[in-house]
Amino acid sequence: MTKSAIVVGAGIVGASTAWHLAQRGYQVTLLERDAVDAVADSASGGNAGLLSIGHFPLTRPGASWRGLRWMFSQTAPLYIRPRFDRELISWLWNFHLHCTQRHLDRSMAVLGEMGFKSLAVLELMMAEAHIECDYKRDGWLDVVLKPENLAVAEAEARSLEQYGYKWERLEKEQLLARDACFTPEVSGAIHMKDSAHCAPHLLIAGIVRALPQRGVSVLGRSEVRALKLARSGRVTGVQLVSGEEFHADVVVLTAGIWSDAIAKLADVSIPMQAARGYHLQFAYPSTDAPALPSTGMVLHESFVAVTPMQTATGQELRIAGTLEIGPVGAPWMHERVAMLLKGGNAYLKGLDALKPIREWAGYRPCTSDGLPAVGGLKKRPGLFVATGHAMMGMTLGPVTGKALAEMIDDEAPCFDCRMLDPERFS
Ligand SMILES: Cc1cc2nc3c(=O)[nH]c(=O)nc-3n(C[C@H](O)[C@H](O)[C@H](O)COP(=O)(O)OP(=O)(O)OC[C@H]3O[C@@H](n4cnc5c(N)ncnc54)[C@H](O)[C@@H]3O)c2cc1C
């Protein structure tokens, strides 16, 4: 008998899960709160587009103390809106407990395996569905301004070698010769060679567009407001805001930062904080525009990501970043949007001469231990979750979808998911 699944949320994680469940013969309904055409406006469309395997999680030794210090500066790279909120306090305490070298080593082993496999999964999906999203597997640059930080960046890259990452140090002259976009103030860069970059809005739109041909029923403007429970406690379906009900063998929550609120309807908690980030998008239409960076990069001191992307209307550049932990829906902090340009100017020539064609904000779903939550809930048979990918969701979403589909289908997942058990927080 054909098995059925409801997937809630059409970001990269939900779309990838729907894809792989359909491939396994499931009858899949993908429910998305927004219009289907608007999926490119989600975090999965507005992110920096760096498919950066080898990116550290937030939980690094010293990060909690740094975060506390930055709490009082609205223009620090990581800003926590001070407020009295039990969930925030408990999250911060747990976050602090996980900022250890031991946890980082264990996390990188999992994230490394996921990262390499995720790009392989994504490349297959793109080839099968002929998705054009300016995908280039040419690595990313960690571009450094202060000479003393180049050694720090090198030590970080060296620490990743054990997980199979390849890297190269580029001295200032090599960097300037490679790309005309840099100012003479840069000191050099580390080239992390295994990663890729793309136009993420084209990628997520392409995947969602390809789903109906794979048998997935994609329903936009379908906001889930309740989970249907059987007497046994099993989750059997969902109810939309419109009142319409859908029933299936399994329900999968892939609603990004909103996943916890939906899980709570079944008395399950996936504690996460929303880390808002912003992007500015620039067009490169004229010959007097400054030189376009040839690859994706992160500006080491300002934590700003810069990604060139070819779209249907021409060449564009996205500058994205800043982490602002606060309530979902709070007014934009325009000083933080301005930080993106300020953070980029010292590294890249002529940025301030450009006018953004788009300003955007979105939320990274962040768990307190820096790792995603992926798997089934023993407490609620029939309910599966995949969320909490924080700054790495675009990179790790494809393999997450594949592994979750395998788990749902009672097969061993394609990577070791034990550290990602969604019930580890309870
Ligand atoms: C500024 C910024 C830069 C980033 N840069 C990168 C990067 O370079 N590389 C990288 O790997 N990651 C990056 N990320 C992180 C990445 O974007 C996220 O981790 C990822 O997009 C999360 O995907 P998701 O599918 O879990 O959630 P989302 O993309 O948020 O999708 C969730 C979907 O669920 C829907 N939904 C919510 N509630 C309901 C409901 N009740 N019913 C139905 N649908 C619902 C939403 O409308 C949404 O479409 C960045 C994030 C930000 C903000």
The ligand as an SDF file (V2000), in Angstrom:
LIG
                    3D

 53 58  0  0  0  0  0  0  0  0999 V2000
   21.2020   36.4090    6.3640 C   0  0  0  0  0  0  0  0  0  0  0  0
   21.2960   34.9030    6.2760 C   0  0  0  0  0  0  0  0  0  0  0  0
   22.3670   34.3380    5.5910 C   0  0  0  0  0  0  0  0  0  0  0  0
   22.4810   32.9380    5.5200 C   0  0  0  0  0  0  0  0  0  0  0  0
   23.4810   32.4110    4.7670 N   0  0  0  0  0  0  0  0  0  0  0  0
   23.5740   31.0620    4.6170 C   0  0  0  0  0  0  0  0  0  0  0  0
   24.5590   30.5000    3.7630 C   0  0  0  0  0  0  0  0  0  0  0  0
   25.3200   31.2140    3.1180 O   0  0  0  0  0  0  0  0  0  0  0  0
   24.6370   29.1500    3.6780 N   0  0  0  0  0  0  0  0  0  0  0  0
   23.7900   28.3230    4.3740 C   0  0  0  0  0  0  0  0  0  0  0  0
   23.9350   27.1120    4.2860 O   0  0  0  0  0  0  0  0  0  0  0  0
   22.8070   28.8270    5.1600 N   0  0  0  0  0  0  0  0  0  0  0  0
   22.6780   30.1740    5.2990 C   0  0  0  0  0  0  0  0  0  0  0  0
   21.6980   30.7180    6.0860 N   0  0  0  0  0  0  0  0  0  0  0  0
   20.8190   29.8110    6.8500 C   0  0  0  0  0  0  0  0  0  0  0  0
   19.7210   29.2120    5.9950 C   0  0  0  0  0  0  0  0  0  0  0  0
   19.1200   30.2130    5.2260 O   0  0  0  0  0  0  0  0  0  0  0  0
   18.6820   28.5330    6.8880 C   0  0  0  0  0  0  0  0  0  0  0  0
   19.3140   27.6560    7.8090 O   0  0  0  0  0  0  0  0  0  0  0  0
   17.7200   27.7020    6.0440 C   0  0  0  0  0  0  0  0  0  0  0  0
   17.1830   28.4590    4.9940 O   0  0  0  0  0  0  0  0  0  0  0  0
   16.5940   27.1310    6.9020 C   0  0  0  0  0  0  0  0  0  0  0  0
   15.7690   26.4040    6.0340 O   0  0  0  0  0  0  0  0  0  0  0  0
   14.4120   25.7810    6.5230 P   0  0  0  0  0  0  0  0  0  0  0  0
   13.8440   25.0220    5.4000 O   0  0  0  0  0  0  0  0  0  0  0  0
   14.6490   25.0690    7.8060 O   0  0  0  0  0  0  0  0  0  0  0  0
   13.4950   27.0470    6.9240 O   0  0  0  0  0  0  0  0  0  0  0  0
   12.8490   28.2200    6.0520 P   0  0  0  0  0  0  0  0  0  0  0  0
   13.6390   28.5230    4.8570 O   0  0  0  0  0  0  0  0  0  0  0  0
   12.5660   29.3090    7.0280 O   0  0  0  0  0  0  0  0  0  0  0  0
   11.4940   27.5830    5.5470 O   0  0  0  0  0  0  0  0  0  0  0  0
   10.4380   27.3180    6.4270 C   0  0  0  0  0  0  0  0  0  0  0  0
    9.1320   27.4260    5.6390 C   0  0  0  0  0  0  0  0  0  0  0  0
    8.0620   27.0220    6.5000 O   0  0  0  0  0  0  0  0  0  0  0  0
    6.9460   27.8450    6.2150 C   0  0  0  0  0  0  0  0  0  0  0  0
    6.0330   27.8080    7.3790 N   0  0  0  0  0  0  0  0  0  0  0  0
    6.2210   28.3740    8.5840 C   0  0  0  0  0  0  0  0  0  0  0  0
    5.1640   28.1250    9.3950 N   0  0  0  0  0  0  0  0  0  0  0  0
    4.2880   27.3850    8.6610 C   0  0  0  0  0  0  0  0  0  0  0  0
    3.0080   26.8330    8.9420 C   0  0  0  0  0  0  0  0  0  0  0  0
    2.4160   26.9770   10.1380 N   0  0  0  0  0  0  0  0  0  0  0  0
    2.3760   26.1420    7.9650 N   0  0  0  0  0  0  0  0  0  0  0  0
    2.9720   25.9710    6.7370 C   0  0  0  0  0  0  0  0  0  0  0  0
    4.1840   26.4920    6.4230 N   0  0  0  0  0  0  0  0  0  0  0  0
    4.8500   27.1770    7.3830 C   0  0  0  0  0  0  0  0  0  0  0  0
    7.5670   29.2090    5.9870 C   0  0  0  0  0  0  0  0  0  0  0  0
    6.6850   30.0620    5.2780 O   0  0  0  0  0  0  0  0  0  0  0  0
    8.8220   28.8640    5.2130 C   0  0  0  0  0  0  0  0  0  0  0  0
    8.6180   28.8840    3.8180 O   0  0  0  0  0  0  0  0  0  0  0  0
   21.5340   32.0960    6.1780 C   0  0  0  0  0  0  0  0  0  0  0  0
   20.4440   32.6830    6.8360 C   0  0  0  0  0  0  0  0  0  0  0  0
   20.3100   34.0620    6.8960 C   0  0  0  0  0  0  0  0  0  0  0  0
   19.1170   34.6670    7.6000 C   0  0  0  0  0  0  0  0  0  0  0  0
  1  2  1  0
  2  3  1  0
  2 52  2  0
  3  4  2  0
  4  5  1  0
  4 50  1  0
  5  6  2  0
  6  7  1  0
  6 13  1  0
  7  8  2  0
  7  9  1  0
  9 10  1  0
 10 11  2  0
 10 12  1  0
 12 13  2  0
 13 14  1  0
 14 15  1  0
 14 50  1  0
 15 16  1  0
 16 17  1  0
 16 18  1  0
 18 19  1  0
 18 20  1  0
 20 21  1  0
 20 22  1  0
 22 23  1  0
 23 24  1  0
 24 25  2  0
 24 26  1  0
 24 27  1  0
 27 28  1  0
 28 29  2  0
 28 30  1  0
 28 31  1  0
 31 32  1  0
 32 33  1  0
 33 34  1  0
 33 48  1  0
 34 35  1  0
 35 36  1  0
 35 46  1  0
 36 37  1  0
 36 45  1  0
 37 38  2  0
 38 39  1  0
 39 40  1  0
 39 45  2  0
 40 41  1  0
 40 42  2  0
 42 43  1  0
 43 44  2  0
 44 45  1  0
 46 47  1  0
 46 48  1  0
 48 49  1  0
 50 51  2  0
 51 52  1  0
 52 53  1  0
M  END
$$$$
